[in-house]
Amino acid sequence: MELPRLSETCEHALSLTQDYHGPAAKCPLHGDQTPAERLDEWLLAMPRPSLDVERHVYSLGERVRPSVTEILVGTGIVDERWFTEYGRWRGSAVHQVTWFDDEGDLDVDSVVDTEAFTRREVLGHLEGWRKFRRVTGFAPKAIERSVCHPTLGYAGTPDRVGVLGDGRLCLPDLK
């Protein structure tokens, strides 16, 4: 089965996802569907690699796939000096808390101080995420779902894949 394409097939899709001021337009190649309306079909068809969380290694079948982070570091776009153990712990906590919140399962009282971060820090990130959702109308369609590009072969785990209130695609990155 051929993967349904979003931006690769729609000449204007990239500009639609980068244009923060106008509503999502219909795609001439896909009739009345916007790229955001095709998102569910695309997510279902996208190859799902396995992820060794400890080693941060993606594989699809028996083949190891380069990660987005690995590529960005290798090209010099990202400097690994800023990857700290503290940042990893805090990031994991923020991702877990926002995930539970997105699914409506968060018990805020369960967020506690640890040796690595404070409750106040994590709840500050949660409030920022809630404000983003409230202001933009963002609705997540996939949370922390690993994917692999079917042609180029790189893999990654977007924090969220979803749709803004006006119908545009959005891949926010939690920090």
Backbone hydrogen bonds in HBPLUS format (Angstrom, degrees):
<---DONOR---> <-ACCEPTOR-->    atom                        ^
c    i                          cat <-CA-CA->   ^        H-A-AA   ^      H-
h    n   atom  resd res      DA  || num        DHA   H-A  angle D-A-AA Bond
n    s   type  num  typ     dist DA aas  dist angle  dist       angle   num
A0010-CYS N   A0006-LEU O   3.24 MM   4  6.30 154.5  2.31 150.6 158.1     1
A0013-ALA N   A0010-CYS O   3.03 MM   3  5.11 157.7  2.08 109.2 116.2     2
A0016-LEU N   A0012-HIS O   3.03 MM   4  6.30 145.7  2.15 148.4 159.1     3
A0016-LEU N   A0013-ALA O   3.05 MM   3  4.89 117.6  2.45  90.2 106.4     4
A0017-THR N   A0013-ALA O   2.95 MM   4  6.27 154.6  2.02 154.1 159.6     5
A0018-GLN N   A0014-LEU O   3.08 MM   4  6.29 134.3  2.30 141.4 153.7     6
A0019-ASP N   A0015-SER O   2.95 MM   4  5.88 122.8  2.29 137.9 150.4     7
A0027-CYS N   A0033-GLN O   3.41 MM   6  6.34 162.6  2.44 137.2 139.4     8
A0030-HIS N   A0027-CYS O   3.22 MM   3  5.34 140.3  2.39 101.5 112.1     9
A0033-GLN N   A0030-HIS O   3.36 MM   3  5.82 169.8  2.38 127.0 128.1    10
A0037-GLU N   A0034-THR O   2.98 MM   3  5.16 125.4  2.29 101.9 116.0    11
A0038-ARG N   A0035-PRO O   3.11 MM   3  5.17 137.0  2.30  97.9 110.0    12
A0039-LEU N   A0036-ALA O   3.19 MM   3  5.09 158.4  2.24 100.5 106.8    13
A0042-TRP N   A0038-ARG O   3.01 MM   4  6.22 160.8  2.04 156.3 162.6    14
A0043-LEU N   A0039-LEU O   2.82 MM   4  6.02 161.7  1.86 158.5 162.8    15
A0044-LEU N   A0040-ASP O   3.09 MM   4  6.29 156.0  2.15 147.0 153.0    16
A0045-ALA N   A0041-GLU O   3.15 MM   4  6.36 147.1  2.27 143.2 151.5    17
A0046-MET N   A0042-TRP O   2.99 MM   4  6.04 132.3  2.22 147.3 159.1    18
A0148-CYS N   A0047-PRO O   3.02 MM 101  5.43 133.4  2.25 150.5 150.8    19
A0050-SER N   A0059-SER O   2.78 MM   9  5.39 155.6  1.84 166.8 164.8    20
A0059-SER N   A0050-SER O   2.95 MM   9  5.39 152.7  2.03 147.9 153.5    21
A0052-ASP N   A0057-VAL O   2.88 MM   5  5.18 171.2  1.89 151.3 153.5    22
A0056-HIS N   A0052-ASP O   2.69 MM   4  5.45 125.1  1.99 148.2 165.8    23
A0057-VAL N   A0052-ASP O   3.23 MM   5  5.18 150.1  2.32 130.3 137.5    24
A0065-ARG N   A0058-TYR O   2.80 MM   7  5.35 166.8  1.82 134.5 138.3    25
A0060-LEU N   A0063-ARG O   2.88 MM   3  5.47 154.2  1.94 157.4 159.9    26
A0063-ARG N   A0060-LEU O   3.25 MM   3  5.47 149.8  2.35 128.9 124.6    27
A0155-ALA N   A0066-PRO O   2.82 MM  89  6.14 159.4  1.86 156.2 162.4    28
A0071-ILE N   A0067-SER O   3.00 MM   4  6.29 155.8  2.06 150.9 157.0    29
A0068-VAL N   A0155-ALA O   2.93 MM  87  6.14 130.8  2.18 160.8 168.0    30
A0072-LEU N   A0068-VAL O   2.93 MM   4  6.20 162.6  1.96 154.6 159.4    31
A0073-VAL N   A0069-THR O   2.88 MM   4  6.07 160.8  1.92 156.6 161.4    32
A0074-GLY N   A0070-GLU O   2.92 MM   4  5.98 161.3  1.96 143.3 149.3    33
A0075-THR N   A0071-ILE O   3.00 MM   4  6.17 138.9  2.17 145.0 154.6    34
A0077-ILE N   A0072-LEU O   2.97 MM   5  5.20 127.1  2.25 162.7 165.1    35
A0078-VAL N   A0072-LEU O   3.21 MM   6  5.49 155.5  2.27 118.2 117.5    36
A0076-GLY N   A0073-VAL O   3.02 MM   3  5.12 151.8  2.10 104.2 113.2    37
A0082-TRP N   A0079-ASP O   3.29 MM   3  6.33 172.6  2.30 127.2 128.6    38
A0083-PHE N   A0080-GLU O   2.91 MM   3  5.27 166.6  1.93 116.7 121.2    39
A0088-ARG N   A0084-THR O   2.98 MM   4  6.29 151.6  2.06 146.6 154.4    40
A0089-TRP N   A0085-GLU O   3.03 MM   4  6.31 164.1  2.05 154.0 157.1    41
A0090-ARG N   A0086-TYR O   2.92 MM   4  6.14 173.6  1.92 159.3 161.3    42
A0091-GLY N   A0087-GLY O   2.80 MM   4  5.78 160.4  1.84 143.6 150.3    43
A0092-SER N   A0088-ARG O   2.92 MM   4  6.08 158.0  1.97 147.2 152.8    44
A0093-ALA N   A0089-TRP O   3.04 MM   4  6.32 159.5  2.09 149.3 154.6    45
A0094-VAL N   A0090-ARG O   2.87 MM   4  6.14 164.5  1.89 158.7 162.9    46
A0095-HIS N   A0091-GLY O   2.87 MM   4  6.01 164.7  1.90 151.9 156.4    47
A0096-GLN N   A0092-SER O   2.96 MM   4  6.11 157.7  2.01 146.1 152.2    48
A0097-VAL N   A0093-ALA O   2.94 MM   4  6.10 167.2  1.95 154.1 157.5    49
A0098-THR N   A0094-VAL O   2.95 MM   4  6.07 167.5  1.97 152.8 156.5    50
A0099-TRP N   A0095-HIS O   2.97 MM   4  5.98 147.5  2.08 139.7 148.8    51
A0100-PHE N   A0096-GLN O   3.02 MM   4  6.29 169.3  2.04 153.7 155.3    52
A0101-ASP N   A0097-VAL O   2.97 MM   4  6.17 155.4  2.03 144.4 152.0    53
A0102-ASP N   A0098-THR O   2.79 MM   4  5.98 158.7  1.84 146.7 152.1    54
A0103-GLU N   A0099-TRP O   3.06 MM   4  6.34 145.9  2.18 147.4 156.6    55
A0105-ASP N   A0100-PHE O   2.79 MM   5  4.94 153.5  1.86 156.7 151.3    56
A0104-GLY N   A0101-ASP O   2.99 MM   3  4.96 158.3  2.04 103.9 110.7    57
A0110-SER N   A0107-ASP O   2.80 MM   3  5.51 159.3  1.84 122.7 129.8    58
A0111-VAL N   A0108-VAL O   3.13 MM   3  5.64 164.5  2.16 114.2 119.0    59
A0114-THR N   A0117-PHE O   2.87 MM   3  5.42 167.7  1.89 176.8 178.9    60
A0122-VAL N   A0118-THR O   3.24 MM   4  6.63 166.2  2.26 155.0 156.2    61
A0123-LEU N   A0119-ARG O   2.88 MM   4  6.08 168.9  1.89 160.0 163.6    62
A0124-GLY N   A0120-ARG O   2.89 MM   4  5.99 138.5  2.06 140.8 151.8    63
A0124-GLY N   A0121-GLU O   3.17 MM   3  5.12 124.9  2.49  92.6 106.9    64
A0125-HIS N   A0121-GLU O   3.17 MM   4  6.58 152.6  2.25 148.5 154.5    65
A0126-LEU N   A0122-VAL O   2.97 MM   4  6.30 154.7  2.04 147.5 155.4    66
A0127-GLU N   A0123-LEU O   2.88 MM   4  6.07 157.0  1.93 144.0 149.4    67
A0128-GLY N   A0124-GLY O   3.06 MM   4  6.32 154.0  2.13 143.4 150.4    68
A0129-TRP N   A0125-HIS O   2.95 MM   4  6.24 153.3  2.02 148.3 155.4    69
A0130-ARG N   A0126-LEU O   2.85 MM   4  6.13 160.7  1.88 154.4 159.9    70
A0131-LYS N   A0127-GLU O   2.91 MM   4  6.10 155.4  1.97 146.1 152.8    71
A0132-PHE N   A0128-GLY O   3.01 MM   4  6.25 157.2  2.06 144.4 150.3    72
A0133-ARG N   A0129-TRP O   3.00 MM   4  6.32 164.6  2.03 153.6 156.8    73
A0134-ARG N   A0130-ARG O   2.87 MM   4  6.07 160.8  1.91 149.8 155.7    74
A0135-VAL N   A0131-LYS O   2.84 MM   4  5.95 171.5  1.85 160.0 161.5    75
A0136-THR N   A0132-PHE O   2.98 MM   4  5.94 164.4  2.00 151.4 156.0    76
A0137-GLY N   A0133-ARG O   2.81 MM   4  5.28 135.5  2.01 137.3 146.6    77
A0165-GLY N   A0136-THR O   2.91 MM  29  5.97 164.7  1.94 146.0 147.5    78
A0139-ALA N   A0163-VAL O   2.82 MM  24  5.42 151.7  1.90 148.3 157.4    79
A0163-VAL N   A0139-ALA O   3.09 MM  24  5.42 157.8  2.14 141.2 144.1    80
A0141-LYS N   A0161-VAL O   2.69 MM  20  5.70 168.2  1.71 149.2 152.5    81
A0142-ALA N   A0161-VAL O   3.01 MM  19  5.13 146.9  2.13 149.6 151.4    82
A0161-VAL N   A0142-ALA O   2.96 MM  19  5.13 144.8  2.08 148.1 150.4    83
A0144-GLU N   A0159-ASP O   3.01 MM  15  4.77 161.2  2.04 121.7 127.2    84
A0147-VAL N   A0156-GLY O   2.87 MM   9  5.71 162.3  1.90 169.9 175.8    85
A0156-GLY N   A0147-VAL O   3.01 MM   9  5.71 155.2  2.08 159.4 164.7    86
A0149-HIS N   A0154-TYR O   2.85 MM   5  5.58 159.4  1.89 169.8 170.8    87
A0153-GLY N   A0149-HIS O   2.98 MM   4  4.97 141.5  2.13 125.6 134.2    88
A0162-GLY N   A0170-CYS O   2.96 MM   8  5.39 155.9  2.02 161.4 166.9    89
A0170-CYS N   A0162-GLY O   2.92 MM   8  5.39 139.7  2.08 146.8 141.8    90
A0164-LEU N   A0168-ARG O   2.79 MM   4  5.33 165.0  1.81 160.2 164.1    91
A0167-GLY N   A0164-LEU O   2.90 MM   3  5.36 164.6  1.93 122.7 124.9    92
